[in-house]
Structure formats: structure tokens, C-alpha cells
Amino acid sequence: MKTIKFLQYNMGGMRSAAADAEQMMNKEGIDVALLSEVSRAPVHGYQRFDAGRAAILIRYGIEGKMLHAVGETVAVRIGDTNIVSTYWSPNESVERSLLELDEVIRTNPNAKWLIGGDLNIGLAPIVKYESLNWRKQQRTEAAQTIIDSYGFAVWNDGSPTCFHMGYESVNDYTLTLGVEVRGWSVVCTPTMCDHQYIVYQIETEGAAGRPMIQRKTDIDEYTRRMTDTIEILPYDSGSSVRASATSITEWLSRVIVDTTVEMERKNKVEWWHPGLERLKSIYMKSMVKARRCRNSELKAILMGEAKVAKKRYTNAIYQAKENAWKSFITRHTAWGKPYRVIVNKQEGYGVPPGIDTGHGTTETRAESEEYLLEVKFPVLDIEVPRLPQSEYTEMEEKKVIDMDLGEEIAGSLKRCNNKSSPGSDGIRWKHLKILHKKRPKILTDLVGSCLAYGVFPTERKEAFVSFIPKKDKPSSEAGLYRPISLLSCLGKLLETAIKNRLQDKADRA
């Protein structure tokens, strides 16, 4: 069983509310957010499923499969539980919203369901029927019929979920069928719109996913381990070169694993800074003070002060996000932070299930990745001709050494970014730099022998493929994913040496 932490919130279509919610979700470790009147502003670190003004955000690392999206109701399956986010506008007929919900539930009425959203009704016994106006009574009666027919449990405890025009109300509800909710509560803190945050937890079985992991190498320990003994065969044939290349790769990978600590990676909001925290605190205190005031004249003054504090906080959010974006897009290195953000965003998360294969949809993340690999990288049934390998002679050996390959490798490594993503062997540029500094003969002899024998080791050709979905496109279509292949740093080093020699040959010609 896996515990999933939920947040329910109506954003009011406000960008500032989306930004505030983003900080709240990352700070509290929210796994899934059910949003109403959702803003189009991005919330980083979460996969998004939309339908009209309703959305479900699922933290990367948790596997969710799109089930249904109709009107303003969206359904996603996490483990053995179907999650629904819906929005029932108070200015539109509730019958249409009920039909949308009924259409979603009828797909599998015997499954486990959790429904959350701004319903704009007043269910009993949470709300007294007599306190509702005529329009809301009609909406509630129609909704109560559907809810009772399916046997949904209502988890609200009567706490107000909305403060509008000075009045408290319960508009946001959490309904379940066959699901136990724990810790349901309204977060009593002012938000950027009229609605409050609702948080709770459920336990679901079969919720697959890979954790967000970050790896940190102990450089001192890694440097010390560079003196370890490694068995390298004499470079006297192509097969011995391949065997030695494999031995070196396995040795380096083993040392990296032994000296690297894995820890769960926490998402952080890049544009957030302490100044925003102070402005938010000022706004929250002023709003609480205004709401608690019972003198109408003083309350009006305090609400005005709270409005000014809110405006100051909102403007600061917009300015912080704009500054962060300008800093992001003005970086000059092509393989710098923008590239790393794209790659790291998918590392450990993979492709969601639900990819359309033409004969159905994939059920798991592994099936989605396997299908995309088949589509993007089809296997061609052709025989690739092999180039003849050169004979290794003392003259060629002298030629390799005379080119001062060690300094060439050192120069190539110096130009490489330590923070670039590694290939499938986990070896980064910083690991190779330390190796070459401590034991330069290892890389020099290996690269020189590969050049002399015309050998490009098989493990250098392997790539770790990460699929990046195109923005604002359906995640169920295989054609809307871009593959990025991460190659071995050792392979790139050998490619650079080959390129340098081809360039020298072209210049001499």
C-alpha cells in the first residue's frame, strides 16, 4: 500500500494563485492536486491532466494513467484508485456537470473512486438546507440524487472552504466510493483567491513509480579510490582492447557506485526567495486580522490594508518569475541549465501509461517506454558492412604516442561540463577528469589502442534514451514525444579523438 497526499484547491483562474499553490505543494510534499478554475500558469514538478477548468496534477515519480476527460471533469487512475477532479460552475446548469460525472463513473462503477472539486452545492448534513438560496437548493437536490444513487461518502467536516464577500460557505467537497480518507482538513490560512486549501491522504495499492533520486559523489573518497588496482590486458589485439575497455568501464562504474550516495530529490521553486515569504506573511496576518474584526467600519479599513498587502505580494511574485525566466533564457551554454532541466525533468520518471498503440493502450510505464523505443528506433533487417581493422605495428604505436595523446585528452576533458548528464554507465566528465589527473596512462593507452586497432567498444555505443513530451499535447500519442539519447562520456572522448584525426587529415589534403 502506498500513501498518497492530496491537495484540493480552486485557483479562481489566477496566475498568482497558481504560483502560491506551487510553493505550497512543494513545501508540503503534495503528491496529487485536484484543481478547479485552474490557471494556465505551469506548476513545475508535476504532470498535468486537463479538462476545461478542472485539472489533476501528479508529482513526477508517481504513475498516473488518463481515463477520461469530458467537459470540465477529468479522471486519472493511480494504482487501484480512480481520481476525479471536476468543476461545477454556479452560473451554469448543474445537470450538464452531473451528466459529465455520471458518464465518467459509469465506465467502471464498481471501482474505487475519489472525487474532489468546487461543486457549488450545499450537501446535508454538512450544510443546512434552509440556509441555501433557492437556486442552490435546486442544484443540491439534483446532485444529492446522483451522489446517493452511487453511495458516495462525503468527507467534509463542516469547515468553511470558501470566504467570499465576507461570508463563509462550503463549496468544495471530497467524495469517495470504496476509499478511506485520512486527515481531511481545511488549511486555515489566507490564499490568493476566495477558496481555501484542503489536504488529506489515502492509501492505494499498486501505485507504481520511481522515486526522484539525486546522486552525490564523495570526490575525496573517489579520488582516493583511483589508486585501486585494476587488471588491464596487454593491448596486443582488437579483442584485448575490447576486454580492457570493458574492465575499465566496470571498474569506474563500481568505484562511482561505492562512493556515491543516493538521496530523494526535493523539487524546489526556482523563483522563490525569502522576500516573497515575508510579503506572504504580511498578507496572511493582515487578512486574518480583517476577518476576525467585528466592527464594520474598522473591518473595511483592515480589508483595504489586506488588499494592498495582497497586491504587493502578487506583483512581487510576477517580478520574481519574470527575473527567473530572463536569467534562464540568457544563458550562453547550449548544454547548460536549460538542457539539464529538460533531461533531469524526466530522469527517473519515464513515460506515463496510456500510450495509444493502435491495438489498445499501454498499461504500465515500462510498456510505454518499450513501445516508444520500437516506434522511434525501429530495427532494420539489414547487414551493416564491417570495415577492415588495421594491423597493430610498432610504427603505428610510435605514431600514436608521438601525437601526445595524453595532452590531447586533457584538453578535451577540460572543455567538458562537469554537470552534463552521463550515459548508461553512470560515468560523468568529472570522474574522467580525476582519473586522467591521477592515472593519465589508463585513458591514454585505451584511446590510443582503440585508434590503432580501429576498435569502438560496444558499451560506448549504448545510449540512455529519455522521452520528452511536446508541450500542451495529448500524452497518449506516441508521435508527440521527442527522444533524447544520452551517450557514454568515454565514447564521446573517443569520438573527439577520431574527429580530431579526421580534421587533421582533411586539413592536410
KABEL-V645609 format. One record per residue. PSI is psi in whole degrees, -180 to 180 (* if undefined). OMEGA is omega in degrees with one decimal (none if undefined). Layout:
psi:PSI omega:OMEGA
psi:PSI omega:OMEGA
//
This chain:
psi:138 omega:179.2
psi:132 omega:178.3
psi:127 omega:-179.5
psi:128 omega:179.9
psi:126 omega:-174.3
psi:153 omega:167.4
psi:136 omega:177.8
psi:133 omega:-173.4
psi:142 omega:171.1
psi:116 omega:-175.1
psi:-14 omega:-177.8
psi:18 omega:179.5
psi:16 omega:-173.7
psi:133 omega:176.4
psi:-38 omega:-179.6
psi:-35 omega:177.2
psi:-37 omega:177.6
psi:-41 omega:179.4
psi:-43 omega:179.0
psi:-40 omega:178.7
psi:-36 omega:178.8
psi:-45 omega:178.5
psi:-40 omega:179.7
psi:-44 omega:-176.6
psi:-41 omega:179.3
psi:-36 omega:-179.6
psi:-41 omega:-176.4
psi:-2 omega:179.0
psi:42 omega:-179.7
psi:133 omega:179.1
psi:-41 omega:-177.0
psi:135 omega:177.4
psi:129 omega:174.5
psi:113 omega:-170.4
psi:142 omega:174.5
psi:156 omega:-175.9
psi:52 omega:-170.2
psi:141 omega:173.8
psi:152 omega:178.9
psi:-5 omega:177.1
psi:138 omega:-177.1
psi:148 omega:171.4
psi:109 omega:-170.4
psi:148 omega:178.3
psi:3 omega:-176.6
psi:144 omega:172.6
psi:140 omega:-169.7
psi:136 omega:174.6
psi:123 omega:-172.9
psi:154 omega:167.1
psi:104 omega:-178.0
psi:-125 omega:-179.6
psi:13 omega:176.0
psi:148 omega:-179.6
psi:155 omega:173.1
psi:126 omega:176.2
psi:129 omega:-179.6
psi:125 omega:-178.5
psi:137 omega:176.2
psi:134 omega:-174.8
psi:-15 omega:176.3
psi:132 omega:-174.5
psi:123 omega:177.8
psi:139 omega:-178.8
psi:126 omega:178.1
psi:129 omega:178.5
psi:-47 omega:-171.8
psi:147 omega:173.4
psi:114 omega:-179.5
psi:131 omega:179.3
psi:-112 omega:179.3
psi:41 omega:176.9
psi:125 omega:-179.2
psi:139 omega:-178.4
psi:137 omega:180.0
psi:143 omega:176.9
psi:128 omega:174.2
psi:113 omega:-175.9
psi:-126 omega:179.9
psi:14 omega:-176.0
psi:134 omega:175.6
psi:124 omega:-175.9
psi:131 omega:-178.3
psi:132 omega:169.7
psi:133 omega:-176.1
psi:154 omega:177.4
psi:124 omega:178.2
psi:104 omega:-176.6
psi:137 omega:178.2
psi:-14 omega:-177.3
psi:5 omega:-179.0
psi:163 omega:-178.2
psi:133 omega:-179.8
psi:-18 omega:-179.0
psi:-40 omega:179.4
psi:-42 omega:179.2
psi:-39 omega:179.0
psi:-37 omega:177.5
psi:-40 omega:177.6
psi:-46 omega:179.9
psi:-43 omega:-179.9
psi:-37 omega:178.9
psi:-38 omega:179.7
psi:-47 omega:-175.6
psi:-36 omega:-177.0
psi:-16 omega:177.4
psi:-29 omega:178.3
psi:75 omega:-174.5
psi:-20 omega:-178.2
psi:1 omega:-179.7
psi:175 omega:173.8
psi:132 omega:-176.6
psi:142 omega:169.2
psi:124 omega:-176.7
psi:131 omega:177.7
psi:144 omega:177.1
psi:174 omega:176.2
psi:102 omega:-174.4
psi:-17 omega:179.9
psi:47 omega:174.6
psi:179 omega:179.9
psi:81 omega:-174.9
psi:141 omega:174.4
psi:148 omega:1.2
psi:13 omega:-179.0
psi:-42 omega:-178.2
psi:137 omega:176.5
psi:129 omega:-177.1
psi:-37 omega:-176.9
psi:-23 omega:-177.1
psi:-9 omega:-177.3
psi:148 omega:173.7
psi:172 omega:-173.1
psi:-43 omega:-177.3
psi:-42 omega:-178.3
psi:-29 omega:175.5
psi:-42 omega:179.5
psi:-42 omega:178.4
psi:-42 omega:-177.5
psi:-42 omega:-179.8
psi:-42 omega:179.9
psi:-42 omega:-179.4
psi:-38 omega:-177.7
psi:-34 omega:179.8
psi:-46 omega:179.7
psi:-43 omega:-177.5
psi:-43 omega:179.2
psi:-35 omega:-177.7
psi:-33 omega:178.1
psi:-16 omega:-179.6
psi:35 omega:179.9
psi:143 omega:172.9
psi:138 omega:178.7
psi:127 omega:-173.2
psi:-1 omega:177.1
psi:143 omega:179.9
psi:11 omega:179.4
psi:-9 omega:178.8
psi:138 omega:178.8
psi:137 omega:179.2
psi:-2 omega:-176.8
psi:138 omega:173.6
psi:109 omega:-175.9
psi:127 omega:178.4
psi:34 omega:177.9
psi:2 omega:-177.6
psi:143 omega:176.4
psi:146 omega:178.0
psi:164 omega:175.1
psi:102 omega:-179.6
psi:-24 omega:-175.6
psi:129 omega:-174.3
psi:155 omega:173.4
psi:118 omega:-178.2
psi:145 omega:178.5
psi:158 omega:174.7
psi:107 omega:-178.5
psi:16 omega:-178.5
psi:135 omega:177.9
psi:125 omega:179.2
psi:136 omega:178.8
psi:141 omega:173.6
psi:30 omega:179.7
psi:127 omega:-179.7
psi:154 omega:173.9
psi:127 omega:178.8
psi:111 omega:-174.8
psi:74 omega:177.2
psi:141 omega:178.9
psi:140 omega:178.3
psi:-180 omega:-176.7
psi:-13 omega:175.5
psi:-170 omega:-173.4
psi:-20 omega:-173.4
psi:158 omega:-179.2
psi:159 omega:172.4
psi:138 omega:173.2
psi:130 omega:-179.4
psi:149 omega:176.3
psi:176 omega:-178.8
psi:152 omega:170.8
psi:163 omega:173.5
psi:131 omega:-179.5
psi:150 omega:-177.7
psi:138 omega:177.4
psi:15 omega:177.4
psi:102 omega:-176.5
psi:165 omega:178.0
psi:160 omega:178.6
psi:137 omega:-177.6
psi:155 omega:175.3
psi:111 omega:-172.6
psi:137 omega:168.4
psi:143 omega:-175.9
psi:135 omega:-179.7
psi:121 omega:-179.2
psi:136 omega:172.8
psi:99 omega:-173.2
psi:-39 omega:-180.0
psi:-45 omega:179.6
psi:-39 omega:178.4
psi:-43 omega:179.0
psi:-41 omega:178.8
psi:-37 omega:-177.9
psi:-11 omega:178.7
psi:-16 omega:178.0
psi:0 omega:179.4
psi:153 omega:179.5
psi:138 omega:177.2
psi:133 omega:-179.4
psi:116 omega:179.4
psi:126 omega:179.8
psi:155 omega:174.6
psi:139 omega:-179.3
psi:76 omega:-176.7
psi:4 omega:176.7
psi:165 omega:178.8
psi:-38 omega:-179.8
psi:-38 omega:178.2
psi:-34 omega:175.9
psi:-45 omega:179.5
psi:-43 omega:-179.8
psi:-42 omega:179.4
psi:-38 omega:177.5
psi:-41 omega:177.8
psi:-42 omega:179.9
psi:-44 omega:-179.6
psi:-43 omega:179.8
psi:-47 omega:180.0
psi:-40 omega:179.5
psi:-48 omega:179.0
psi:-46 omega:179.8
psi:-40 omega:-179.8
psi:-42 omega:178.2
psi:-40 omega:179.4
psi:-45 omega:178.7
psi:-42 omega:-178.1
psi:-28 omega:-175.4
psi:10 omega:-177.5
psi:136 omega:178.5
psi:132 omega:176.2
psi:135 omega:177.8
psi:154 omega:-178.7
psi:132 omega:-178.7
psi:129 omega:178.4
psi:130 omega:174.2
psi:142 omega:174.7
psi:148 omega:179.9
psi:111 omega:-171.0
psi:-32 omega:-174.4
psi:-7 omega:-176.1
psi:140 omega:177.5
psi:164 omega:-175.7
psi:-29 omega:178.8
psi:-37 omega:176.8
psi:-37 omega:178.5
psi:-40 omega:178.8
psi:-45 omega:179.5
psi:-36 omega:177.6
psi:-42 omega:178.8
psi:-42 omega:178.1
psi:-44 omega:179.6
psi:-44 omega:-179.1
psi:-44 omega:-179.8
psi:-41 omega:-179.7
psi:-37 omega:180.0
psi:-41 omega:177.4
psi:-43 omega:179.6
psi:-41 omega:-179.8
psi:-40 omega:-178.5
psi:-31 omega:-177.7
psi:-13 omega:-178.2
psi:136 omega:-178.8
psi:-12 omega:176.8
psi:120 omega:-173.4
psi:-41 omega:-178.4
psi:-45 omega:179.0
psi:-34 omega:179.5
psi:-39 omega:178.9
psi:-40 omega:178.7
psi:-45 omega:-178.9
psi:-36 omega:177.9
psi:-35 omega:176.1
psi:-42 omega:177.6
psi:-40 omega:178.5
psi:-37 omega:178.9
psi:-41 omega:177.8
psi:-42 omega:179.4
psi:-39 omega:178.4
psi:-42 omega:179.4
psi:-40 omega:179.2
psi:-42 omega:179.1
psi:-43 omega:179.3
psi:-47 omega:-179.9
psi:-38 omega:179.3
psi:-37 omega:177.0
psi:-48 omega:-179.1
psi:-42 omega:-178.9
psi:-41 omega:179.9
psi:-41 omega:179.8
psi:-38 omega:178.4
psi:-43 omega:179.1
psi:-41 omega:179.3
psi:-39 omega:179.5
psi:-43 omega:178.6
psi:-41 omega:178.1
psi:-36 omega:-177.6
psi:-46 omega:-172.2
psi:-9 omega:-178.9
psi:9 omega:175.3
psi:143 omega:-171.1
psi:-19 omega:-177.3
psi:125 omega:-177.2
psi:-30 omega:-178.0
psi:29 omega:-178.2
psi:-140 omega:-171.2
psi:-44 omega:179.4
psi:-43 omega:178.8
psi:-42 omega:-178.2
psi:-36 omega:178.6
psi:-43 omega:-179.6
psi:-45 omega:-177.2
psi:-49 omega:-176.6
psi:-26 omega:-179.9
psi:-34 omega:-177.0
psi:-13 omega:-175.5
psi:121 omega:177.3
psi:-2 omega:-177.3
psi:-43 omega:175.9
psi:-166 omega:-176.4
psi:137 omega:-178.8
psi:156 omega:174.4
psi:169 omega:178.2
psi:14 omega:177.2
psi:131 omega:-179.1
psi:119 omega:-178.6
psi:-2 omega:-175.6
psi:-18 omega:177.4
psi:21 omega:-175.5
psi:-163 omega:178.9
psi:153 omega:178.6
psi:146 omega:-176.1
psi:-24 omega:-177.3
psi:166 omega:177.6
psi:-41 omega:-179.2
psi:-41 omega:178.0
psi:-40 omega:179.4
psi:-45 omega:-178.5
psi:-41 omega:179.6
psi:-41 omega:-179.8
psi:-42 omega:179.8
psi:-37 omega:176.7
psi:-40 omega:179.2
psi:-37 omega:-177.8
psi:-45 omega:-174.9
psi:-30 omega:-177.4
psi:71 omega:-179.2
psi:146 omega:178.3
psi:121 omega:-179.8
psi:131 omega:-178.5
psi:65 omega:177.9
psi:156 omega:179.7
psi:122 omega:-179.7
psi:123 omega:-179.4
psi:140 omega:179.1
psi:135 omega:178.3
psi:144 omega:178.7
psi:139 omega:178.9
psi:142 omega:179.3
psi:153 omega:176.7
psi:139 omega:-178.5
psi:122 omega:-179.9
psi:164 omega:178.0
psi:-33 omega:-179.6
psi:-44 omega:178.4
psi:-38 omega:178.1
psi:-45 omega:179.5
psi:-38 omega:179.3
psi:-42 omega:179.3
psi:-45 omega:-177.9
psi:-38 omega:-178.2
psi:-24 omega:-179.6
psi:2 omega:178.6
psi:58 omega:-175.7
psi:-31 omega:-179.4
psi:-46 omega:179.3
psi:-35 omega:177.3
psi:-44 omega:178.4
psi:-42 omega:178.7
psi:-40 omega:178.3
psi:-39 omega:178.6
psi:-43 omega:-179.8
psi:-36 omega:-177.7
psi:-32 omega:-178.3
psi:-4 omega:-176.1
psi:144 omega:-178.7
psi:124 omega:-178.6
psi:-25 omega:-173.6
psi:4 omega:176.7
psi:148 omega:-178.5
psi:142 omega:-179.9
psi:173 omega:174.0
psi:-158 omega:-176.0
psi:-19 omega:-180.0
psi:-9 omega:177.4
psi:7 omega:-178.4
psi:122 omega:-179.9
psi:170 omega:178.9
psi:-37 omega:-178.2
psi:-31 omega:177.8
psi:-41 omega:179.8
psi:-35 omega:178.9
psi:-44 omega:179.2
psi:-42 omega:178.6
psi:-47 omega:-176.7
psi:-30 omega:178.3
psi:-41 omega:-177.2
psi:-40 omega:-176.3
psi:74 omega:-174.5
psi:-24 omega:-177.1
psi:-30 omega:-176.2
psi:-55 omega:-178.7
psi:-37 omega:-179.1
psi:-49 omega:179.7
psi:-39 omega:-178.1
psi:-50 omega:-179.0
psi:-42 omega:179.4
psi:-40 omega:179.2
psi:-38 omega:176.7
psi:-40 omega:178.8
psi:-41 omega:-176.8
psi:-39 omega:-177.6
psi:-2 omega:-178.1
psi:39 omega:-177.0
psi:131 omega:171.1
psi:101 omega:-172.8
psi:143 omega:-176.3
psi:-42 omega:-177.4
psi:-20 omega:177.2
psi:-17 omega:-177.5
psi:-9 omega:-179.2
psi:143 omega:-178.9
psi:144 omega:171.8
psi:118 omega:-174.1
psi:129 omega:175.6
psi:132 omega:-177.8
psi:125 omega:-178.8
psi:118 omega:179.2
psi:144 omega:175.3
psi:143 omega:-173.1
psi:139 omega:174.8
psi:33 omega:177.4
psi:154 omega:179.9
psi:134 omega:-176.8
psi:2 omega:-176.5
psi:-6 omega:-177.3
psi:125 omega:-176.5
psi:-32 omega:-177.7
psi:-10 omega:-176.2
psi:24 omega:175.3
psi:136 omega:176.2
psi:126 omega:177.3
psi:138 omega:171.8
psi:124 omega:-177.9
psi:123 omega:178.4
psi:115 omega:-175.1
psi:163 omega:178.4
psi:136 omega:177.2
psi:-35 omega:175.9
psi:-39 omega:177.1
psi:-40 omega:178.2
psi:-37 omega:179.0
psi:-43 omega:177.7
psi:-39 omega:177.7
psi:-40 omega:179.0
psi:-42 omega:178.0
psi:-41 omega:178.2
psi:-43 omega:-179.6
psi:-42 omega:179.9
psi:-39 omega:-179.4
psi:-37 omega:175.7
psi:-38 omega:178.4
psi:-41 omega:177.3
psi:-41 omega:-179.6
psi:-40 omega:178.3
psi:-38 omega:179.8
psi:-39 omega:179.5
psi:-30 omega:179.9
psi:* omega:none
//
